[in-house]
């Protein structure tokens, strides 16, 4: 069935409108991660546009990190690895040279009004309800991160029906499986502060000891905010490594 490229803002070039419609299909779950999207020939038939227009739209999505080409297999929705991204900052992220997925323990789950800064980051009104998770992450039984996670209530309502002990160590695949929400990208900010008494107790460090704070805003494929989290870890385990070319 032929699908007309939506007008959206008709001042935009046709390839950009096509890109936006393809992105909406990805964000809406019509095109699934792990499955190749239609070929360029199929897209020209679907939208009734020239192959050059299709190719430019696809190239834009590849450049934006939304799609990735796999030689001989097709073009796929890209799924970033956020957990390894977070733990690249801490020395205890590897065991015998291999990445470690920390164990996770949900300490608290509640429906609550978020702080103003969190509401603003998630694009919510000041009185909007959010699902808040407090989570402790451990490696070999030792606490390494304390996290508070804020999620808009409506898209993630299904998580209120899950027993806290049934939450897995990796949340992003869980969001997709239970709520149909896929995290596509994230913005992170790092700062340093002194550990408060309550977080020091959970992290098994001394109050006032320095902790690294990583604040992350996670976005869907449509660039809409889906999660805001703050992770705290002891600064003694922190490292910063970057490759400059």
C-alpha positions as CSV (number, residue, x, y, z in Angstrom):
1,X,0.0,0.0,0.0
2,X,1.4,3.3,-1.1
3,X,2.0,5.8,1.8
4,X,2.1,9.5,1.0
5,X,4.8,11.5,2.6
6,X,3.0,13.7,5.2
7,X,3.0,17.5,4.6
8,X,4.2,18.3,8.2
9,X,6.0,21.6,7.4
10,X,5.9,21.8,3.6
11,X,8.8,24.3,3.7
12,X,11.1,21.4,4.5
13,X,12.8,19.5,1.7
14,X,11.0,16.3,0.7
15,X,13.8,14.0,1.9
16,X,13.6,15.6,5.4
17,X,9.8,15.1,5.5
18,X,10.4,11.5,4.5
19,X,13.1,11.2,7.2
20,X,10.6,12.5,9.8
21,X,8.0,10.1,8.8
22,X,10.4,7.2,8.9
23,X,11.5,8.3,12.4
24,X,7.9,8.4,13.5
25,X,7.5,4.7,12.3
26,X,10.5,3.8,14.4
27,X,9.4,5.7,17.5
28,X,5.9,4.2,17.2
29,X,7.2,0.7,17.0
30,X,6.0,0.0,13.5
31,X,9.6,-0.8,12.5
32,X,11.2,-3.0,15.2
33,X,14.7,-3.1,16.4
34,X,16.6,-6.1,15.3
35,X,14.6,-6.3,12.0
36,X,15.8,-4.7,8.8
37,X,13.7,-1.7,7.6
38,X,12.3,-1.9,4.1
39,X,14.9,-1.7,1.3
40,X,15.4,1.5,-0.7
41,X,13.4,0.1,-3.6
42,X,10.5,-0.9,-1.2
43,X,10.6,2.6,0.3
44,X,10.4,4.3,-3.2
45,X,7.3,2.2,-3.8
46,X,5.9,2.8,-0.4
47,X,6.2,6.6,-0.6
48,X,6.1,7.2,-4.3
49,X,9.3,9.2,-4.4
50,X,12.6,9.0,-6.3
51,X,15.3,6.6,-5.0
52,X,17.6,9.6,-4.5
53,X,15.2,11.1,-2.0
54,X,14.9,7.8,-0.1
55,X,18.7,7.4,-0.1
56,X,19.2,10.9,1.3
57,X,16.6,10.4,4.1
58,X,18.2,7.1,5.0
59,X,21.7,8.6,5.0
60,X,20.5,11.3,7.3
61,X,19.2,8.8,9.8
62,X,22.4,6.8,9.6
63,X,24.5,10.0,10.2
64,X,22.2,10.8,13.2
65,X,22.9,7.4,14.7
66,X,19.3,6.2,14.3
67,X,20.0,3.5,11.7
68,X,23.1,1.4,10.8
69,X,23.9,-0.4,7.7
70,X,24.9,-4.1,7.8
71,X,26.6,-5.2,4.7
72,X,24.6,-8.0,2.9
73,X,21.8,-7.9,5.5
74,X,20.2,-4.5,5.2
75,X,19.7,-1.4,7.3
76,X,18.7,-1.8,10.9
77,X,17.5,0.4,13.7
78,X,20.6,1.2,15.9
79,X,20.4,0.1,19.5
80,X,23.1,1.9,21.6
81,X,24.7,0.2,24.6
82,X,24.0,2.7,27.4
83,X,25.0,0.5,30.4
84,X,28.6,0.1,29.1
85,X,28.6,3.9,28.4
86,X,27.9,4.6,32.1
87,X,30.4,2.2,33.5
88,X,33.3,3.4,31.3
89,X,33.7,6.0,34.0
90,X,34.4,3.6,36.8
91,X,37.4,1.2,37.3
92,X,35.3,-1.7,38.5
93,X,33.4,-2.1,35.3
94,X,35.5,-5.1,34.1
95,X,36.3,-8.5,35.6
96,X,39.2,-10.4,34.0
97,X,39.1,-8.0,31.0
98,X,35.4,-8.5,30.4
99,X,32.5,-6.0,31.0
100,X,30.4,-6.6,34.0
101,X,26.7,-5.9,34.2
102,X,26.2,-4.8,37.8
103,X,23.5,-6.4,39.9
104,X,20.6,-4.1,40.7
105,X,18.4,-3.8,43.7
106,X,15.3,-1.6,43.7
107,X,15.2,0.2,47.0
108,X,12.0,2.2,46.5
109,X,9.3,2.7,43.9
110,X,6.7,5.4,44.1
111,X,4.4,7.7,42.1
112,X,5.3,11.3,42.9
113,X,5.5,14.8,41.7
114,X,9.1,15.4,40.4
115,X,11.4,18.3,41.3
116,X,10.9,21.3,39.0
117,X,14.2,20.6,37.2
118,X,13.3,17.0,36.5
119,X,9.8,18.0,35.2
120,X,11.3,20.6,32.9
121,X,13.9,18.1,31.5
122,X,11.1,15.5,30.9
123,X,8.8,18.2,29.3
124,X,6.2,17.7,32.0
125,X,4.0,20.2,33.9
126,X,5.1,21.0,37.5
127,X,2.2,18.9,38.9
128,X,2.6,15.9,36.6
129,X,3.0,12.5,38.3
130,X,6.1,10.5,37.6
131,X,7.2,7.0,38.5
132,X,10.3,7.3,40.7
133,X,12.8,4.4,41.2
134,X,15.6,4.4,43.7
135,X,18.1,1.7,42.7
136,X,21.4,0.4,44.1
137,X,23.9,-1.3,41.8
138,X,26.5,-3.7,43.0
139,X,29.6,-5.5,41.6
140,X,30.6,-8.7,43.5
141,X,28.3,-7.6,46.3
142,X,29.9,-4.2,46.7
143,X,27.7,-1.0,46.1
144,X,29.1,1.0,43.2
145,X,26.2,3.3,42.2
146,X,23.2,4.7,43.8
147,X,20.5,5.9,41.3
148,X,17.3,7.8,41.3
149,X,15.3,7.4,38.1
150,X,12.2,9.4,37.0
151,X,9.8,8.2,34.3
152,X,6.6,9.9,32.9
153,X,3.7,8.1,34.5
154,X,1.5,7.4,31.4
155,X,4.1,5.7,29.1
156,X,5.5,3.6,32.0
157,X,2.3,2.8,33.9
158,X,2.9,-0.9,33.3
159,X,5.9,-0.9,35.6
160,X,3.8,-0.2,38.6
161,X,2.3,-3.7,38.2
162,X,5.7,-5.4,38.3
163,X,7.0,-6.7,41.6
164,X,10.2,-4.8,42.5
165,X,12.2,-8.0,42.9
166,X,11.3,-8.8,39.3
167,X,13.0,-5.7,37.8
168,X,16.1,-6.9,35.8
169,X,19.6,-5.5,36.0
170,X,19.2,-3.8,32.6
171,X,16.3,-1.4,32.5
172,X,16.2,-0.3,28.9
173,X,15.4,-3.7,27.3
174,X,12.8,-4.0,30.1
175,X,11.2,-0.6,29.1
176,X,10.9,-1.9,25.6
177,X,9.5,-5.3,26.5
178,X,6.9,-4.0,29.1
179,X,6.1,-0.5,27.8
180,X,7.1,-0.5,24.1
181,X,9.5,2.4,24.8
182,X,12.9,2.3,23.2
183,X,15.7,4.5,24.3
184,X,17.6,5.8,21.3
185,X,20.1,8.4,22.7
186,X,21.0,10.2,25.9
187,X,22.7,13.3,27.1
188,X,25.0,13.0,30.2
189,X,26.5,15.6,32.5
190,X,29.2,14.8,35.1
191,X,29.8,16.7,38.3
192,X,31.4,16.1,41.7
193,X,29.9,16.6,45.2
194,X,30.2,15.4,48.8
195,X,28.3,12.3,49.9
196,X,25.3,13.0,52.1
197,X,24.8,10.7,55.1
198,X,21.9,8.7,53.6
199,X,23.7,8.0,50.3
200,X,27.1,7.4,52.1
201,X,25.4,4.7,54.2
202,X,24.0,2.9,51.0
203,X,27.3,3.2,49.2
204,X,29.3,2.1,52.2
205,X,31.5,5.1,52.3
206,X,32.1,7.9,54.7
207,X,29.7,10.9,54.7
208,X,31.4,13.9,53.0
209,X,33.6,11.7,50.8
210,X,33.6,12.8,47.2
211,X,31.1,11.2,44.8
212,X,30.8,11.5,41.0
213,X,27.3,12.4,39.9
214,X,26.2,11.5,36.4
215,X,22.9,13.0,35.3
216,X,21.4,11.5,32.2
217,X,18.4,12.5,30.0
218,X,17.4,9.6,27.8
219,X,15.4,10.2,24.6
220,X,13.3,8.1,22.2
221,X,13.8,7.9,18.5
222,X,11.5,10.9,18.1
223,X,13.8,12.9,20.5
224,X,11.1,13.0,23.2
225,X,12.4,12.7,26.8
226,X,11.6,9.3,28.3
227,X,13.8,9.0,31.4
228,X,15.8,11.3,33.7
229,X,18.3,9.6,36.1
230,X,21.0,10.7,38.5
231,X,23.7,8.1,39.4
232,X,26.2,8.6,42.2
233,X,29.4,6.6,42.6
234,X,32.4,7.0,44.9
235,X,35.0,9.2,43.3
236,X,37.8,6.9,44.3
237,X,36.6,4.4,41.7
238,X,36.2,7.1,39.0
239,X,38.2,7.4,35.9
240,X,37.9,9.5,32.7
241,X,39.2,8.1,29.4
242,X,38.6,9.5,26.0
243,X,40.3,8.9,22.6
244,X,41.1,12.1,20.7
245,X,41.8,11.9,17.0
